[in-house]
Amino acid sequence: MSTFILVIGILLFVGLVVLHELGHAIVAKRNGVEVEEFGIGFPPRAWGKKLKNGTLLSVNWLPLGGFVRLKGEYDSAKGKGTYGGASLWVKTKILLAGVITNWLIAVAIFTALALVGLPQILSNQFTVASDTVESSSAVEASTIVSDSPAQIAGLQSGDKLISIGGQNVTSSDQFLQLTKGFAGQTVEVVYARDGQQQQTEATLNSDSSGGKGYIGMSVGENISRRSTWSAPIVGVGVTAQFTYETLKGLAATVGNLFTAHFAEAGENVTGPVGIFSVLSSSAQDGFGSVLFLIGIISLTLAVMNALPIPALDGGRLFVTIFFRLNKEVLTKEREESIQATGMIALLCLMIVVTFLDVKRFF
């Protein structure tokens, strides 16, 4: 079942990019700009069909998202139905349509999850208190410290803790109190791994100094919140809150890069390999976890594409406005050069991120 959920998750991820491009296409058509081709996946082309409205619908061999090709895509292009011939306001709407589409998808996903159980990942996560029912799952091992009692006992990240010293583990706080109470003692730890109940013995540290605590393991519990009438409000509120947190994380990453803290910067970003790894892990926890991750990815796509980085939607808009304000002509050659430079920089970053992902996850 988890493999099936993983496949669905990958299809949903690809669908996010396709819907992003569809947003561009719809807004372009509604504003008189001709859409020459709407592609699912990237070339080489596997199949194509000319639609009644004149747009070529193509399915391509590289299933990495999609693209839209507009008539006269360059800012300097002229003529009826061209992107270049459209007003600055129309260009702005076309370029930001994908961003808005991904943001609204995130709102829709978080709204749907709020009705059945939206994971709480922030301590101050937005909710409507009067219409919120909170529930929590089993306490789960998170980080295992090297050479700690937990590692020596064979415990692993992801193990679901059932009892310690004969006392049932009911919450993260209670687990911390139990390990403190059993300090210096050898206790039986009962846990579940891959659905199978197991047990081991751990000799706890007599004190929590040295950075390892009493057992050398951090734990967490999956807390979810359900809402009814306030679900749409929660969906919008959580999306706005996550948007702020994403921007804050990006600012911290850029700060680490400029101060040469490359390791710290690398911990905050991930690429296709990392996304696939996280999707695989989420698939083990069910479709709800995968859907939540897809919502986070959709929001991240919206935020990233809004940034003034050449080769991205926000960057393209920034370049257009910059040249307009300076009363300079943005020629086709100059625009191609700027976008190509941005694309090369993004590809280099993707290679570095992929390397870090492989190192981190495998």
Wavefront OBJ file of the C-alpha trace (Angstrom):
o trace
v 0.000 0.000 0.000
v 2.853 2.416 0.860
v 4.306 1.921 -2.657
v 0.951 2.840 -4.185
v 0.752 5.929 -1.960
v 4.310 6.859 -2.989
v 3.380 6.646 -6.679
v 0.319 8.823 -6.027
v 2.535 11.281 -4.178
v 4.977 11.521 -7.093
v 2.097 12.062 -9.540
v 0.701 14.795 -7.292
v 4.124 16.439 -7.153
v 4.387 16.478 -10.959
v 0.788 17.707 -11.060
v 1.766 20.753 -8.980
v 4.106 21.943 -11.728
v 1.554 21.160 -14.452
v -1.115 23.172 -12.615
v 1.394 25.983 -12.118
v 1.904 26.167 -15.884
v -1.836 25.811 -16.477
v -2.320 28.938 -14.385
v -0.008 30.828 -16.763
v -1.849 29.437 -19.798
v -5.360 30.284 -18.574
v -4.507 33.858 -17.624
v -2.621 34.354 -20.908
v -5.606 33.140 -22.975
v -8.057 35.275 -20.995
v -5.924 38.343 -21.693
v -5.537 37.810 -25.426
v -2.082 36.199 -25.469
v -1.919 33.096 -27.647
v -0.738 29.828 -26.075
v 1.185 27.970 -28.764
v 1.950 24.854 -26.726
v 1.032 23.402 -23.351
v 3.354 20.545 -22.473
v 3.100 17.874 -19.804
v 6.624 16.757 -19.032
v 9.672 18.001 -20.913
v 10.858 17.151 -24.467
v 11.489 15.006 -26.384
v 7.828 14.827 -27.356
v 5.975 11.534 -27.050
v 2.551 12.660 -28.279
v 0.865 15.859 -29.430
v -2.529 17.100 -30.545
v -3.695 20.484 -31.833
v -6.722 21.679 -29.860
v -9.624 23.668 -31.320
v -8.312 26.882 -29.768
v -5.033 26.452 -31.675
v -2.922 25.292 -28.723
v -0.718 22.252 -29.177
v -1.194 19.859 -26.250
v 1.883 17.683 -25.894
v 2.947 14.828 -23.637
v 6.709 14.510 -23.309
v 9.098 11.804 -22.199
v 10.724 13.539 -19.196
v 8.056 13.483 -16.446
v 9.475 16.425 -14.474
v 6.517 18.788 -14.595
v 5.379 20.804 -17.590
v 5.715 24.014 -19.556
v 3.734 26.597 -21.498
v 4.995 28.290 -24.672
v 3.407 31.644 -25.489
v 3.427 33.462 -28.805
v 6.187 36.084 -28.832
v 7.432 35.193 -25.362
v 10.068 37.925 -25.253
v 9.386 41.310 -23.718
v 10.429 43.045 -26.923
v 8.128 41.000 -29.188
v 5.439 42.909 -31.073
v 2.114 42.063 -32.662
v -1.377 40.954 -31.718
v -1.582 37.943 -29.460
v 2.073 38.109 -28.408
v 3.330 38.176 -24.836
v 5.715 41.005 -25.701
v 2.886 43.080 -27.134
v 0.822 42.835 -23.939
v 0.747 45.605 -21.331
v 2.925 45.451 -18.217
v -0.161 44.727 -16.119
v -1.111 41.748 -18.305
v 2.465 40.426 -18.160
v 2.400 40.765 -14.394
v -0.827 38.764 -14.173
v 0.521 36.051 -16.487
v 3.830 35.702 -14.630
v 2.246 35.630 -11.173
v -0.621 33.296 -12.175
v 1.493 30.207 -11.472
v 2.515 31.538 -8.068
v -1.097 32.243 -7.099
v -2.200 28.833 -8.412
v 0.315 26.991 -6.212
v -0.579 29.130 -3.202
v -4.292 28.411 -3.636
v -3.575 24.687 -4.044
v -1.810 24.803 -0.664
v -4.851 26.537 0.844
v -7.165 23.870 -0.603
v -4.992 21.008 0.691
v -4.653 22.445 4.203
v -8.394 23.163 4.281
v -9.186 19.552 3.364
v -6.725 18.255 5.968
v -8.195 20.562 8.608
v -11.486 18.683 8.194
v -9.901 15.267 8.843
v -6.749 16.077 10.803
v -4.123 18.721 10.003
v -0.657 17.921 11.422
v 0.690 20.449 13.907
v 4.309 21.231 13.076
v 4.566 24.656 14.715
v 4.039 25.239 18.426
v 1.994 28.353 17.649
v 0.320 26.959 14.531
v -2.790 28.904 13.529
v -6.172 27.461 14.442
v -9.596 28.568 15.617
v -9.563 27.391 19.226
v -13.350 27.196 19.612
v -13.592 24.813 16.644
v -10.542 22.599 17.168
v -10.287 19.009 18.365
v -6.721 17.878 19.007
v -5.435 14.306 18.946
v -1.977 12.760 19.151
v -0.392 9.528 17.952
v 2.238 7.312 19.528
v 5.428 8.875 20.869
v 8.169 8.291 18.309
v 11.957 8.320 18.532
v 13.397 11.220 16.578
v 17.147 11.796 16.917
v 19.452 9.156 18.410
v 22.692 10.525 19.897
v 25.880 8.608 19.051
v 27.238 6.350 21.828
v 24.186 7.045 23.966
v 22.173 4.501 25.984
v 19.507 4.581 23.255
v 21.969 3.753 20.463
v 23.695 1.057 22.529
v 20.276 -0.491 23.201
v 19.620 -0.640 19.446
v 16.863 1.972 19.283
v 16.428 3.753 15.955
v 14.810 6.912 14.678
v 11.177 6.185 13.873
v 10.663 3.572 16.595
v 7.293 3.994 18.306
v 7.783 3.895 22.071
v 5.268 1.820 24.017
v 6.666 1.606 27.538
v 9.809 2.175 29.604
v 10.470 0.506 32.902
v 7.031 -1.090 32.773
v 5.212 2.245 32.489
v 3.287 3.119 29.329
v 4.575 6.084 27.334
v 1.682 8.451 26.681
v 3.357 11.716 25.687
v 6.719 13.301 24.943
v 6.753 15.198 28.249
v 5.862 12.083 30.203
v 8.671 10.148 28.471
v 11.175 12.790 29.584
v 9.901 12.521 33.150
v 10.193 8.737 33.054
v 13.808 8.776 31.850
v 14.646 11.294 34.569
v 12.981 9.083 37.178
v 14.917 6.006 36.002
v 18.270 7.865 35.850
v 21.232 5.510 36.346
v 19.044 2.380 36.171
v 18.769 -0.397 33.600
v 15.211 -0.492 32.310
v 13.237 -2.437 29.730
v 12.123 -0.408 26.721
v 9.223 -1.756 24.661
v 8.775 -0.277 21.189
v 7.269 -0.991 17.772
v 9.266 -1.050 14.533
v 7.701 -1.793 11.141
v 4.526 -2.821 12.933
v 6.298 -5.423 15.078
v 6.531 -5.030 18.863
v 10.059 -5.483 20.236
v 11.894 -4.908 23.490
v 15.394 -4.083 24.658
v 17.248 -2.940 27.757
v 18.880 0.452 28.202
v 21.150 1.601 31.011
v 20.320 5.254 31.473
v 22.847 7.948 32.348
v 22.836 9.071 35.953
v 22.544 12.725 34.914
v 21.618 14.712 31.828
v 24.922 16.522 31.375
v 27.265 16.001 28.413
v 24.631 16.738 25.781
v 23.248 13.181 25.779
v 20.501 13.522 28.344
v 19.449 10.491 30.366
v 18.862 8.208 27.379
v 20.345 10.139 24.463
v 17.229 10.294 22.346
v 14.821 13.034 21.384
v 11.198 12.066 20.887
v 8.102 13.555 19.345
v 4.465 12.785 18.787
v 2.319 13.490 15.765
v -0.331 15.950 16.859
v -3.217 16.688 14.497
v -6.108 19.123 14.741
v -9.588 18.771 13.261
v -11.947 21.619 12.493
v -15.442 21.894 10.989
v -16.874 25.271 9.982
v -13.522 27.006 10.459
v -11.586 24.661 8.124
v -11.357 27.246 5.258
v -10.189 29.894 7.746
v -7.584 27.494 9.105
v -6.504 26.623 5.557
v -5.834 30.276 4.697
v -4.305 31.085 8.089
v -1.933 28.115 8.098
v -0.862 28.795 4.503
v -0.085 32.415 5.360
v 1.820 31.334 8.467
v 3.832 28.707 6.567
v 4.565 31.303 3.870
v 6.113 33.566 6.484
v 8.122 30.687 7.971
v 9.340 29.671 4.502
v 10.521 33.201 3.754
v 12.227 33.335 7.134
v 13.973 30.039 6.424
v 15.104 31.272 3.001
v 16.492 34.431 4.582
v 18.441 32.329 7.087
v 19.789 30.139 4.266
v 20.935 33.160 2.246
v 22.512 34.604 5.391
v 24.445 31.377 5.965
v 25.672 31.409 2.364
v 26.914 34.999 2.606
v 28.700 34.247 5.888
v 30.256 31.068 4.424
v 28.283 28.728 6.717
v 27.683 26.327 3.842
v 26.887 23.266 5.981
v 24.108 25.128 7.807
v 22.760 26.447 4.508
v 22.718 22.945 3.039
v 20.620 21.637 5.919
v 17.785 24.008 5.005
v 17.369 23.074 1.337
v 16.499 19.935 -0.554
v 16.123 18.855 -4.178
v 14.449 16.051 -6.155
v 16.393 13.295 -4.363
v 15.491 14.711 -0.973
v 11.848 15.202 -1.948
v 11.654 11.594 -3.160
v 13.205 10.377 0.097
v 10.786 12.402 2.215
v 7.860 11.251 0.060
v 8.962 7.646 0.618
v 9.019 8.184 4.379
v 5.663 9.977 4.338
v 4.108 7.142 2.337
v 4.780 4.862 5.308
v 2.522 7.080 7.438
v -0.399 7.091 5.011
v -1.931 9.303 2.372
v -2.621 12.155 4.803
v 1.108 12.663 5.436
v 1.834 12.604 1.692
v -0.946 15.129 1.030
v 0.404 17.413 3.755
v 3.874 17.235 2.210
v 2.419 18.024 -1.237
v 0.766 21.097 0.298
v 4.105 22.224 1.739
v 5.817 21.662 -1.634
v 3.105 23.623 -3.464
v 3.553 26.504 -1.035
v 7.344 26.343 -1.475
v 6.947 26.450 -5.274
v 4.777 29.552 -4.903
v 7.293 31.307 -2.661
v 10.346 30.349 -4.728
v 8.772 31.399 -8.040
v 7.814 34.768 -6.560
v 11.439 35.612 -5.712
v 13.326 38.025 -8.010
v 15.652 35.323 -9.334
v 16.294 35.261 -13.114
v 14.782 32.188 -14.859
v 11.918 32.135 -12.319
v 8.599 33.966 -12.680
v 9.427 36.612 -10.090
v 12.858 37.166 -11.617
v 11.437 37.614 -15.083
v 8.953 40.172 -13.800
v 11.699 41.944 -11.848
v 13.898 42.219 -14.945
v 10.995 43.576 -17.013
v 10.111 46.227 -14.434
v 13.780 47.119 -13.900
v 14.289 47.874 -17.577
v 11.017 49.813 -17.733
v 12.033 52.000 -14.789
v 15.434 52.653 -16.370
v 13.752 53.358 -19.712
v 15.947 50.810 -21.462
v 14.949 48.375 -24.184
v 14.990 44.758 -23.044
v 16.069 43.142 -26.287
v 15.569 39.468 -27.035
v 19.311 38.832 -26.878
v 19.714 40.608 -23.535
v 16.701 38.850 -22.025
v 17.986 35.464 -23.217
v 21.392 36.200 -21.698
v 19.899 37.179 -18.315
v 17.550 34.194 -18.175
v 20.298 31.790 -19.315
v 22.616 33.068 -16.587
v 19.903 32.570 -14.011
v 19.162 29.069 -15.328
v 22.840 28.067 -15.176
v 23.042 29.346 -11.600
v 19.908 27.361 -10.667
v 21.271 24.211 -12.324
v 24.559 24.571 -10.434
v 22.613 25.028 -7.205
v 20.518 21.957 -8.056
v 23.661 19.876 -8.545
v 25.028 20.982 -5.172
v 21.683 20.352 -3.456
v 21.389 16.912 -5.067
v 24.874 16.041 -3.822
v 23.906 17.138 -0.301
v 20.659 15.142 -0.537
v 22.500 11.968 -1.527
v 24.986 12.483 1.292
v 22.234 13.261 3.808
v 19.735 10.531 2.961
v 21.883 7.711 1.579
l 1 2 3 4 5 6 7 8 9 10 11 12 13 14 15 16 17 18 19 20 21 22 23 24 25 26 27 28 29 30 31 32 33 34 35 36 37 38 39 40 41 42 43 44 45 46 47 48 49 50 51 52 53 54 55 56 57 58 59 60 61 62 63 64 65 66 67 68 69 70 71 72 73 74 75 76 77 78 79 80 81 82 83 84 85 86 87 88 89 90 91 92 93 94 95 96 97 98 99 100 101 102 103 104 105 106 107 108 109 110 111 112 113 114 115 116 117 118 119 120 121 122 123 124 125 126 127 128 129 130 131 132 133 134 135 136 137 138 139 140 141 142 143 144 145 146 147 148 149 150 151 152 153 154 155 156 157 158 159 160 161 162 163 164 165 166 167 168 169 170 171 172 173 174 175 176 177 178 179 180 181 182 183 184 185 186 187 188 189 190 191 192 193 194 195 196 197 198 199 200 201 202 203 204 205 206 207 208 209 210 211 212 213 214 215 216 217 218 219 220 221 222 223 224 225 226 227 228 229 230 231 232 233 234 235 236 237 238 239 240 241 242 243 244 245 246 247 248 249 250 251 252 253 254 255 256 257 258 259 260 261 262 263 264 265 266 267 268 269 270 271 272 273 274 275 276 277 278 279 280 281 282 283 284 285 286 287 288 289 290 291 292 293 294 295 296 297 298 299 300 301 302 303 304 305 306 307 308 309 310 311 312 313 314 315 316 317 318 319 320 321 322 323 324 325 326 327 328 329 330 331 332 333 334 335 336 337 338 339 340 341 342 343 344 345 346 347 348 349 350 351 352 353 354 355 356 357 358 359 360 361 362
